[in-house]
Amino acid sequence: MTDYIVLEKEEIIYYVYNLNWLLPEEQQEVAKKVLFQLPPDQVDLLIPTYGKECWENGVSLLRTMGYPRNKQALPKLVRLLQDRNWPGAMEAIATFRDVGKDISTPYIEKECEEAVNCGDDDWLEHLYYACESLNISKEDFSNPVTFEKMRIAAE
């Protein structure tokens, strides 16, 4: 699809919050149809910082859009890997699998660096799970020390 619609940020936020799984299914479907038409430079808005109830539908849309259209949203997708129990986290892993290891690894490594700096072992354990799921190994990281710190924290 090359016919995109350009919406103001406020309109996008309105539709994103209509992705809320607690809202009627018809309302969610309307929001999905509108948001699926966003251009690549606006797709990062599909994963709001607040609004976990919207994440699952947002991730699903991004996965359907595919790469490279969803590229701008990958930093927000990797954020969902802080806790694999969060809505959309498992589909985020599947989305990273879809885009491939070469594209996924730098995003995951950057997130690992932040988790190491924060000393958050739970976060590191969830990232390690994602790495195992994606067959990302120490050799795939540009800094293998970061991978080892993640692995040790996860064990």
Sequence and secondary structure as in RCSB ss.txt:
>XXXX:A:sequence
MTDYIVLEKEEIIYYVYNLNWLLPEEQQEVAKKVLFQLPPDQVDLLIPTYGKECWENGVSLLRTMGYPRNKQALP
KLVRLLQDRNWPGAMEAIATFRDVGKDISTPYIEKECEEAVNCGDDDWLEHLYYACESLNISKEDFSNPVTFEKM
RIAAE
>XXXX:A:secstr
        HHHHHHHHHTT TTS HHHHHHHHHHHTT  GGGGGGGS SS HHHHHHHHHHHHHH TTTTGGGHH
HHHHGGG TTSTTHHHHHHHHHHH HHHHHHHHHHHHHHHHHHT HHHHHHHHHHHHHTT  GGGSSSHHHHHHH
HHHH 
